[in-house]
């Protein structure tokens, strides 16, 4: 479950919130003036997020290299065809 807590509450109850995150695998969404600004998550979740972020960056760089010699219109056309092919294949199932 995700618990929402204002920054002041987090400051006053950090030890308790850390225990909740560490031992009960809770998640805390920290807000300021009612707007989300940060989150407390356990280390395992943080590591998964970090790895996903690294994988996303790797894939983005790979795609940039793959399409580097093409114009934006050429890339859009190629992606459009791939989407159509994927939809056709999904319809067959």
Chimera marker file (.cmm) of the C-alpha trace (Angstrom):
<marker_set name="trace">
<marker id="1" x="0.000" y="0.000" z="0.000" r="1" g="1" b="0" radius="0.5"/>
<marker id="2" x="1.170" y="3.523" z="-0.743" r="1" g="1" b="0" radius="0.5"/>
<marker id="3" x="0.943" y="5.935" z="2.156" r="1" g="1" b="0" radius="0.5"/>
<marker id="4" x="0.906" y="9.673" z="1.530" r="1" g="1" b="0" radius="0.5"/>
<marker id="5" x="2.712" y="11.894" z="4.015" r="1" g="1" b="0" radius="0.5"/>
<marker id="6" x="3.466" y="15.616" z="4.048" r="1" g="1" b="0" radius="0.5"/>
<marker id="7" x="7.173" y="16.501" z="4.195" r="1" g="1" b="0" radius="0.5"/>
<marker id="8" x="6.810" y="17.869" z="7.733" r="1" g="1" b="0" radius="0.5"/>
<marker id="9" x="5.340" y="14.560" z="8.920" r="1" g="1" b="0" radius="0.5"/>
<marker id="10" x="8.179" y="12.691" z="7.236" r="1" g="1" b="0" radius="0.5"/>
<marker id="11" x="10.713" y="14.913" z="8.976" r="1" g="1" b="0" radius="0.5"/>
<marker id="12" x="9.088" y="14.321" z="12.353" r="1" g="1" b="0" radius="0.5"/>
<marker id="13" x="8.561" y="10.560" z="11.908" r="1" g="1" b="0" radius="0.5"/>
<marker id="14" x="11.421" y="9.497" z="9.670" r="1" g="1" b="0" radius="0.5"/>
<marker id="15" x="12.502" y="6.546" z="11.837" r="1" g="1" b="0" radius="0.5"/>
<marker id="16" x="8.980" y="5.114" z="11.950" r="1" g="1" b="0" radius="0.5"/>
<marker id="17" x="8.515" y="5.564" z="8.200" r="1" g="1" b="0" radius="0.5"/>
<marker id="18" x="11.871" y="3.939" z="7.465" r="1" g="1" b="0" radius="0.5"/>
<marker id="19" x="10.836" y="0.924" z="9.543" r="1" g="1" b="0" radius="0.5"/>
<marker id="20" x="7.557" y="0.738" z="7.636" r="1" g="1" b="0" radius="0.5"/>
<marker id="21" x="9.434" y="0.777" z="4.326" r="1" g="1" b="0" radius="0.5"/>
<marker id="22" x="12.204" y="-1.594" z="5.406" r="1" g="1" b="0" radius="0.5"/>
<marker id="23" x="10.284" y="-4.226" z="7.336" r="1" g="1" b="0" radius="0.5"/>
<marker id="24" x="6.775" y="-4.048" z="5.891" r="1" g="1" b="0" radius="0.5"/>
<marker id="25" x="7.826" y="-3.140" z="2.337" r="1" g="1" b="0" radius="0.5"/>
<marker id="26" x="5.568" y="-0.105" z="2.486" r="1" g="1" b="0" radius="0.5"/>
<marker id="27" x="5.862" y="2.849" z="0.162" r="1" g="1" b="0" radius="0.5"/>
<marker id="28" x="5.568" y="6.479" z="1.221" r="1" g="1" b="0" radius="0.5"/>
<marker id="29" x="4.690" y="9.275" z="-1.192" r="1" g="1" b="0" radius="0.5"/>
<marker id="30" x="6.069" y="12.512" z="0.213" r="1" g="1" b="0" radius="0.5"/>
<marker id="31" x="4.102" y="15.665" z="-0.564" r="1" g="1" b="0" radius="0.5"/>
<marker id="32" x="4.719" y="19.388" z="-0.251" r="1" g="1" b="0" radius="0.5"/>
<marker id="33" x="1.701" y="21.668" z="-0.415" r="1" g="1" b="0" radius="0.5"/>
<marker id="34" x="-0.323" y="18.612" z="-1.438" r="1" g="1" b="0" radius="0.5"/>
<marker id="35" x="1.866" y="17.847" z="-4.466" r="1" g="1" b="0" radius="0.5"/>
<marker id="36" x="4.027" y="14.689" z="-4.751" r="1" g="1" b="0" radius="0.5"/>
<marker id="37" x="7.745" y="15.503" z="-4.599" r="1" g="1" b="0" radius="0.5"/>
<marker id="38" x="9.510" y="12.273" z="-3.592" r="1" g="1" b="0" radius="0.5"/>
<marker id="39" x="8.982" y="8.726" z="-2.376" r="1" g="1" b="0" radius="0.5"/>
<marker id="40" x="10.434" y="6.337" z="0.171" r="1" g="1" b="0" radius="0.5"/>
<marker id="41" x="10.759" y="2.771" z="-1.102" r="1" g="1" b="0" radius="0.5"/>
<marker id="42" x="12.762" y="-0.217" z="0.061" r="1" g="1" b="0" radius="0.5"/>
<marker id="43" x="16.181" y="-0.889" z="-1.423" r="1" g="1" b="0" radius="0.5"/>
<marker id="44" x="14.985" y="-3.854" z="-3.506" r="1" g="1" b="0" radius="0.5"/>
<marker id="45" x="12.385" y="-1.663" z="-5.238" r="1" g="1" b="0" radius="0.5"/>
<marker id="46" x="14.945" y="1.095" z="-5.740" r="1" g="1" b="0" radius="0.5"/>
<marker id="47" x="17.354" y="-1.378" z="-7.372" r="1" g="1" b="0" radius="0.5"/>
<marker id="48" x="14.616" y="-2.629" z="-9.724" r="1" g="1" b="0" radius="0.5"/>
<marker id="49" x="13.769" y="0.947" z="-10.694" r="1" g="1" b="0" radius="0.5"/>
<marker id="50" x="17.441" y="1.775" z="-11.216" r="1" g="1" b="0" radius="0.5"/>
<marker id="51" x="17.905" y="-1.246" z="-13.489" r="1" g="1" b="0" radius="0.5"/>
<marker id="52" x="14.780" y="-0.367" z="-15.474" r="1" g="1" b="0" radius="0.5"/>
<marker id="53" x="16.087" y="3.173" z="-15.893" r="1" g="1" b="0" radius="0.5"/>
<marker id="54" x="19.457" y="1.888" z="-17.121" r="1" g="1" b="0" radius="0.5"/>
<marker id="55" x="17.761" y="-0.517" z="-19.545" r="1" g="1" b="0" radius="0.5"/>
<marker id="56" x="15.564" y="2.282" z="-20.873" r="1" g="1" b="0" radius="0.5"/>
<marker id="57" x="18.632" y="4.481" z="-21.460" r="1" g="1" b="0" radius="0.5"/>
<marker id="58" x="20.410" y="1.613" z="-23.220" r="1" g="1" b="0" radius="0.5"/>
<marker id="59" x="17.421" y="0.923" z="-25.481" r="1" g="1" b="0" radius="0.5"/>
<marker id="60" x="16.983" y="4.625" z="-26.267" r="1" g="1" b="0" radius="0.5"/>
<marker id="61" x="20.631" y="4.917" z="-27.288" r="1" g="1" b="0" radius="0.5"/>
<marker id="62" x="20.365" y="1.760" z="-29.393" r="1" g="1" b="0" radius="0.5"/>
<marker id="63" x="17.282" y="3.098" z="-31.190" r="1" g="1" b="0" radius="0.5"/>
<marker id="64" x="18.988" y="6.452" z="-31.763" r="1" g="1" b="0" radius="0.5"/>
<marker id="65" x="21.938" y="4.662" z="-33.396" r="1" g="1" b="0" radius="0.5"/>
<marker id="66" x="19.645" y="2.444" z="-35.486" r="1" g="1" b="0" radius="0.5"/>
<marker id="67" x="17.719" y="5.410" z="-36.900" r="1" g="1" b="0" radius="0.5"/>
<marker id="68" x="20.580" y="7.923" z="-37.030" r="1" g="1" b="0" radius="0.5"/>
<marker id="69" x="20.800" y="7.993" z="-40.849" r="1" g="1" b="0" radius="0.5"/>
<marker id="70" x="17.070" y="8.468" z="-41.400" r="1" g="1" b="0" radius="0.5"/>
<marker id="71" x="14.872" y="11.531" z="-41.554" r="1" g="1" b="0" radius="0.5"/>
<marker id="72" x="12.033" y="11.974" z="-39.085" r="1" g="1" b="0" radius="0.5"/>
<marker id="73" x="9.488" y="11.221" z="-41.823" r="1" g="1" b="0" radius="0.5"/>
<marker id="74" x="11.271" y="7.996" z="-42.749" r="1" g="1" b="0" radius="0.5"/>
<marker id="75" x="11.292" y="6.882" z="-39.112" r="1" g="1" b="0" radius="0.5"/>
<marker id="76" x="7.594" y="7.753" z="-38.716" r="1" g="1" b="0" radius="0.5"/>
<marker id="77" x="6.727" y="5.746" z="-41.835" r="1" g="1" b="0" radius="0.5"/>
<marker id="78" x="8.747" y="2.754" z="-40.657" r="1" g="1" b="0" radius="0.5"/>
<marker id="79" x="7.176" y="2.858" z="-37.193" r="1" g="1" b="0" radius="0.5"/>
<marker id="80" x="3.702" y="3.252" z="-38.743" r="1" g="1" b="0" radius="0.5"/>
<marker id="81" x="4.225" y="0.128" z="-40.843" r="1" g="1" b="0" radius="0.5"/>
<marker id="82" x="5.462" y="-1.821" z="-37.813" r="1" g="1" b="0" radius="0.5"/>
<marker id="83" x="2.388" y="-0.782" z="-35.833" r="1" g="1" b="0" radius="0.5"/>
<marker id="84" x="0.078" y="-1.853" z="-38.673" r="1" g="1" b="0" radius="0.5"/>
<marker id="85" x="1.847" y="-5.209" z="-38.970" r="1" g="1" b="0" radius="0.5"/>
<marker id="86" x="1.565" y="-5.746" z="-35.214" r="1" g="1" b="0" radius="0.5"/>
<marker id="87" x="-2.152" y="-4.954" z="-35.276" r="1" g="1" b="0" radius="0.5"/>
<marker id="88" x="-2.723" y="-7.326" z="-38.204" r="1" g="1" b="0" radius="0.5"/>
<marker id="89" x="-0.910" y="-10.075" z="-36.355" r="1" g="1" b="0" radius="0.5"/>
<marker id="90" x="-2.917" y="-9.444" z="-33.187" r="1" g="1" b="0" radius="0.5"/>
<marker id="91" x="-6.183" y="-9.638" z="-35.159" r="1" g="1" b="0" radius="0.5"/>
<marker id="92" x="-5.223" y="-13.085" z="-36.464" r="1" g="1" b="0" radius="0.5"/>
<marker id="93" x="-5.006" y="-14.456" z="-32.908" r="1" g="1" b="0" radius="0.5"/>
<link id1="1" id2="2" r="1" g="1" b="0" radius="0.2"/>
<link id1="2" id2="3" r="1" g="1" b="0" radius="0.2"/>
<link id1="3" id2="4" r="1" g="1" b="0" radius="0.2"/>
<link id1="4" id2="5" r="1" g="1" b="0" radius="0.2"/>
<link id1="5" id2="6" r="1" g="1" b="0" radius="0.2"/>
<link id1="6" id2="7" r="1" g="1" b="0" radius="0.2"/>
<link id1="7" id2="8" r="1" g="1" b="0" radius="0.2"/>
<link id1="8" id2="9" r="1" g="1" b="0" radius="0.2"/>
<link id1="9" id2="10" r="1" g="1" b="0" radius="0.2"/>
<link id1="10" id2="11" r="1" g="1" b="0" radius="0.2"/>
<link id1="11" id2="12" r="1" g="1" b="0" radius="0.2"/>
<link id1="12" id2="13" r="1" g="1" b="0" radius="0.2"/>
<link id1="13" id2="14" r="1" g="1" b="0" radius="0.2"/>
<link id1="14" id2="15" r="1" g="1" b="0" radius="0.2"/>
<link id1="15" id2="16" r="1" g="1" b="0" radius="0.2"/>
<link id1="16" id2="17" r="1" g="1" b="0" radius="0.2"/>
<link id1="17" id2="18" r="1" g="1" b="0" radius="0.2"/>
<link id1="18" id2="19" r="1" g="1" b="0" radius="0.2"/>
<link id1="19" id2="20" r="1" g="1" b="0" radius="0.2"/>
<link id1="20" id2="21" r="1" g="1" b="0" radius="0.2"/>
<link id1="21" id2="22" r="1" g="1" b="0" radius="0.2"/>
<link id1="22" id2="23" r="1" g="1" b="0" radius="0.2"/>
<link id1="23" id2="24" r="1" g="1" b="0" radius="0.2"/>
<link id1="24" id2="25" r="1" g="1" b="0" radius="0.2"/>
<link id1="25" id2="26" r="1" g="1" b="0" radius="0.2"/>
<link id1="26" id2="27" r="1" g="1" b="0" radius="0.2"/>
<link id1="27" id2="28" r="1" g="1" b="0" radius="0.2"/>
<link id1="28" id2="29" r="1" g="1" b="0" radius="0.2"/>
<link id1="29" id2="30" r="1" g="1" b="0" radius="0.2"/>
<link id1="30" id2="31" r="1" g="1" b="0" radius="0.2"/>
<link id1="31" id2="32" r="1" g="1" b="0" radius="0.2"/>
<link id1="32" id2="33" r="1" g="1" b="0" radius="0.2"/>
<link id1="33" id2="34" r="1" g="1" b="0" radius="0.2"/>
<link id1="34" id2="35" r="1" g="1" b="0" radius="0.2"/>
<link id1="35" id2="36" r="1" g="1" b="0" radius="0.2"/>
<link id1="36" id2="37" r="1" g="1" b="0" radius="0.2"/>
<link id1="37" id2="38" r="1" g="1" b="0" radius="0.2"/>
<link id1="38" id2="39" r="1" g="1" b="0" radius="0.2"/>
<link id1="39" id2="40" r="1" g="1" b="0" radius="0.2"/>
<link id1="40" id2="41" r="1" g="1" b="0" radius="0.2"/>
<link id1="41" id2="42" r="1" g="1" b="0" radius="0.2"/>
<link id1="42" id2="43" r="1" g="1" b="0" radius="0.2"/>
<link id1="43" id2="44" r="1" g="1" b="0" radius="0.2"/>
<link id1="44" id2="45" r="1" g="1" b="0" radius="0.2"/>
<link id1="45" id2="46" r="1" g="1" b="0" radius="0.2"/>
<link id1="46" id2="47" r="1" g="1" b="0" radius="0.2"/>
<link id1="47" id2="48" r="1" g="1" b="0" radius="0.2"/>
<link id1="48" id2="49" r="1" g="1" b="0" radius="0.2"/>
<link id1="49" id2="50" r="1" g="1" b="0" radius="0.2"/>
<link id1="50" id2="51" r="1" g="1" b="0" radius="0.2"/>
<link id1="51" id2="52" r="1" g="1" b="0" radius="0.2"/>
<link id1="52" id2="53" r="1" g="1" b="0" radius="0.2"/>
<link id1="53" id2="54" r="1" g="1" b="0" radius="0.2"/>
<link id1="54" id2="55" r="1" g="1" b="0" radius="0.2"/>
<link id1="55" id2="56" r="1" g="1" b="0" radius="0.2"/>
<link id1="56" id2="57" r="1" g="1" b="0" radius="0.2"/>
<link id1="57" id2="58" r="1" g="1" b="0" radius="0.2"/>
<link id1="58" id2="59" r="1" g="1" b="0" radius="0.2"/>
<link id1="59" id2="60" r="1" g="1" b="0" radius="0.2"/>
<link id1="60" id2="61" r="1" g="1" b="0" radius="0.2"/>
<link id1="61" id2="62" r="1" g="1" b="0" radius="0.2"/>
<link id1="62" id2="63" r="1" g="1" b="0" radius="0.2"/>
<link id1="63" id2="64" r="1" g="1" b="0" radius="0.2"/>
<link id1="64" id2="65" r="1" g="1" b="0" radius="0.2"/>
<link id1="65" id2="66" r="1" g="1" b="0" radius="0.2"/>
<link id1="66" id2="67" r="1" g="1" b="0" radius="0.2"/>
<link id1="67" id2="68" r="1" g="1" b="0" radius="0.2"/>
<link id1="68" id2="69" r="1" g="1" b="0" radius="0.2"/>
<link id1="69" id2="70" r="1" g="1" b="0" radius="0.2"/>
<link id1="70" id2="71" r="1" g="1" b="0" radius="0.2"/>
<link id1="71" id2="72" r="1" g="1" b="0" radius="0.2"/>
<link id1="72" id2="73" r="1" g="1" b="0" radius="0.2"/>
<link id1="73" id2="74" r="1" g="1" b="0" radius="0.2"/>
<link id1="74" id2="75" r="1" g="1" b="0" radius="0.2"/>
<link id1="75" id2="76" r="1" g="1" b="0" radius="0.2"/>
<link id1="76" id2="77" r="1" g="1" b="0" radius="0.2"/>
<link id1="77" id2="78" r="1" g="1" b="0" radius="0.2"/>
<link id1="78" id2="79" r="1" g="1" b="0" radius="0.2"/>
<link id1="79" id2="80" r="1" g="1" b="0" radius="0.2"/>
<link id1="80" id2="81" r="1" g="1" b="0" radius="0.2"/>
<link id1="81" id2="82" r="1" g="1" b="0" radius="0.2"/>
<link id1="82" id2="83" r="1" g="1" b="0" radius="0.2"/>
<link id1="83" id2="84" r="1" g="1" b="0" radius="0.2"/>
<link id1="84" id2="85" r="1" g="1" b="0" radius="0.2"/>
<link id1="85" id2="86" r="1" g="1" b="0" radius="0.2"/>
<link id1="86" id2="87" r="1" g="1" b="0" radius="0.2"/>
<link id1="87" id2="88" r="1" g="1" b="0" radius="0.2"/>
<link id1="88" id2="89" r="1" g="1" b="0" radius="0.2"/>
<link id1="89" id2="90" r="1" g="1" b="0" radius="0.2"/>
<link id1="90" id2="91" r="1" g="1" b="0" radius="0.2"/>
<link id1="91" id2="92" r="1" g="1" b="0" radius="0.2"/>
<link id1="92" id2="93" r="1" g="1" b="0" radius="0.2"/>
</marker_set>
